[in-house]
């Protein structure tokens, strides 16, 4: 780490010494290279990512559409340093996404990270998030915020991922596309965007199917995403957003043991076949965003949303394990209704001769959940819904107040923020039988999370920055759903994890058409929430003391001359337990911790190294682009004991795209080949799986072909 600090310091000095302010670098064709504008680091205030005191990256629309399936968020996020987005090849469990190690323990869904779609949270007030309704075919960009400034978003803000739907217009455009490839992958989408008078819209529908790389992993997903904006007056804009997703009977092959993985990586574990493990999801969500400029200084923004999500999941809990009076069965049936509001005031004024921007807001949201559990058998028949074993109504509410101020001078920008959060959990038990008592209860958590950042503008092409902040992460309802002792009811003994994050970095444009972003970071967390036991789709959690996450990120992009360009991203992350603790290992049931995890063990689910690089070539007269991609993932610990590791893998991919414009038509074709060398690799791991079924294999060599046509009128 000391060597890296010296390298950063030397690089900064070489850029700053004797350099006078200059215009932004120009492209080789004479046009200026535009810096991306972001809003995620400073909510409500747009500014260049280059000038923020935070690690924030943007994946633009061209990159999102560039020879990709446009279904999984893991496709574009592989380019972002500090982010690990693992495609589990299991649509019943979604992606595994972590940012600087936060969120790595999640066995399904996304936690520890705040997710947004067009400003509407995709993360519930308890910190559990979903990405299945994110539509990449209509997206304009993805912003990824890492480090201390993430804590300004409240509970479970180890990082922030924001997806923004593209605006329509100026032309009306009707577009349709399809893609198909290995393992029965099929995707069709249709979109209609445009503008008329004071209205602007972008609507899209997508259908996706796959037979799955592994046995018993077929999936189908239908979705809609839409954004409609009304410029009601010169100072008032009203945006309506809505989306819907349906995923019926998505098969779950479960994980494989080491022996099963080595024998046949395409197999499903036998329990998945016996119980026909699967999940069905349907979600409908709508929101309204009102932006109003009061005058040249003051502006208001009001965001409201509501939605419903239903989930039915058949697990592989053995019949014998469901005989206990306290068993919740092997089928989970959830109905969730949620809603929220975010009211924000922004004042742009001056302090002396320098700009001063002040942002303040109130945020509140609520989730109501009816959780039912059923046996997963009827007589000798497995994988069907049997007798009721659990019935409770859960509720979680959050109420936050936040403020942020930014002051800019010629050489220095100071940004400070403060957020106070309160999260309340309550549960009412309606299933009370002999041996299964009333487990109703409630709890409340609160935290104040400050953040402070400084940017030193050494020149127009070099910024140095530093940031520090505190964050917190409550347990989710899924994490309090079960007690390790085997008793029923919610585990309200879990406490929030609290973190302190620090970061220093460099953002530079050392040559025309070249950009370099580098950051050193550290996060220390107390009362870390970790898996205590995990078996048959049922996880219990505990607080385990201190953890440490420290590392280095680097992103480099530029033109090599002529039609050649390159991009590279590198992450080094050392994530370890700072104190020893007890956990469950061995075959279930494990009703009490039986193994000591020593301080210094690696946190599972987190590779120490990750890298992405590409070498691209464009021939603009033909509308042709081709590139060779390299992806590296270091080995990943599968459990807290570090008893086994998913091996490191370096995979190559090739893409080729064509584009033709004829009158009002734009036609695109592409072909893509992943894992060119057909290497055997692990796609992700199920951390601390009690039966040692840790491994979720990645596909071998796969291919994908796609075409789309758009007509503007």
C-alpha positions, 0 to 999 in steps of 0.5 A: 500500500505504501508503494502505491501511495508513493506512485500516486504522489509522484504521478500527481506531482509530475502533472501539477508542477509547472502546468498552467490551466488548459482547455479539456483535452481534444479528440484526434478528430478535433472534437472535445472529449466530453466528461460524463456528468453525474448526479449520484455523488451529490443528490439533486445536483449535476456535476462532472464526475471528474470534479467530484470527491468520490469514486464514481463511474458511468457506463454510457448508452453506447457501451450498454448496447455494444454487442451485449445481451442487455439482460443482466446487470453483470454485463456492463458492471464488469467494466467498473473497478471495485464492483464484483457482479457475478452472473450465477447462471441462476435466475431464481437467485438473481446476480451477486453484486458487491462493491468494495466487498459490501454485499458479498455475503448475500445468498440471493438478491442484492444487499449492502448496496443502494439501487435506484432506477430513475430515482426510484429506490429498488432497495427496500427500507431494510436494505434488501434490493432487487435488479430483475426489473432493470431494463438495459435496452431503454437505459441511457446510463448507469452511475456507480458510486463507491466509497464514503459518499455512498453513506449519504444514501442511508441504510445499507449504502456500501455503494450506490448503483443508479440506472437512468432511462433515456429521454425520448426525442427529438424524433419519434423512434420505433425500434425492435430487436432480437438476440439468440445464442447458446443454451437456448438464450432468446431475447426480443425487445420492442421500444417506442420513444419520442417527443411531441410538444411538451411531452417526452417518452421512452417505452420498452418491453422485453421478453427473455428465455433461456434453457440454462447452462446447467440442468434444471436452470431454465428461466423466462422473464417478461418486462416493461419499463417506461418513462414519460415526462411533461414539461408543464411550464418553463420551471416545472417538469413532471416525470412518470415512471413505471415498470413491471416484471414477471418471472414464472417458475424459474428453475433453481439448480442449487449449488454443487459440491467440489466433487459434483463440480469436478464431475459435471459442471452442467449438472443440478444437485439431486435435491433440486430435481427431487423437490423441483426447486423453483421461484416465481416473481411478479412486480409492478411499480410506479412513481412520479417525480416533480422538479420545480424551479422556484427562482434562480436560487431555489429548486424543489424536487418531490419523488413518490413511488409505490409497488407490489412484489410477490414471490413464491419459492420452493426450496429443498428442505428435507421432509424430515427437517420439517417435522419439528413444531417450529419448522417454517416448511420448505415453501416461502410465499411472500407478498410485499407492498411498498411505498415512499417519498423523497422531498428535496430542496436545492439552493444554488447561491454564493459565499463571497465570490464563490459558488455555494450549493446547499441540498436538504431533504426528508425521506421516508419509505415503508414495506409491508410483508405477509410471509407464509411458509408451507411444507414442500410435500403432500404425502409422498409427492415432493415439490408441491405446496402442503400444510401451512407452517408459518404466517406473519405480517411484517413491517419495516419503515424508515425515516431519514433527514439529510443535508449536503453543502458544496463550496467551490473556489478556483483550486478547492472544492469542499463537500460535506453531508449529514444524514440521520436514519431511523429504521423500525421493524415489527412482526405480528405472528398469526401462526400459533400452535402447540410447540410454536408460540407467539413470536411477535415483536419489534425493534428499532435502529438509528444512526447518523452518518456524516461525510466530508470530501475535498478536491484539489484542482491542481490543473484543468486536467488533474484533480486530487481528492480525499473523502471520509465518512461513516455508514451503517447497515441494518439486517434485512427481513430475510436475515432476521427471518430465522433463528439459529437455535431452531426456534420460530420468529424473527431474530431481533438480536441482530444489530446493525453493522457500522462502518468508517470509510476513507479514500484518497484518489487521483483523476487525471487526463494526462494526454489528449483522449486519455483518462486515469482514475485511481483510488486508495480506500479503506473501510472498517466495520464493527458488528459485521453481519455474517452468516452463522448457518446456511442449509437448504436455502435457509440462512441464519445470521449473527454479528461477528465483530470487526472486519477490514476492507482496504484496496486499490482501484485503477481505471484507464482509457484512451485512444492508441492512434487511428481507429484503436482504443483501449480501456482497463479496470483493475481492483485489488481488495483485501477483505478480512475478519479483524476479530475471531468468532464462532460459527456453524460448520458441518452437516445440519442441523447446527443449532449452536456455533461449533467452529472458531473462525480466526482473525485474519481469515478472508471474507467469503465471496470476495476475490482479492483481484479483479480486472477487465481490459479491452482492445477495440478497433473501429472502422467508421465508414462501415459502422464496424467495431470489434474488440477483444476483451479480457476478464480476470477474477481471483480466487474466492473463499467459499466460507468463513473458515476458508476451507475451499476456494473457487479457483481464479480464472482469466477468460477471453471474449470477442465481439463484433458489431455493425451499424448501417444508416439508410434514410430514416432506418438504423440497423445494427447487427452483432456477434459475440463469443464469450470464454473463447478458450472454453475454460472451466470456471466458477461463476459464483459461490454460495457462501457458507452453504451448510452442505458444502454446495458452494459452487455455481459453475460458469458456462464454457464457450458460448455465442450470441447473435443479435440484430435490431432495426430502428425507424425514425419519423 
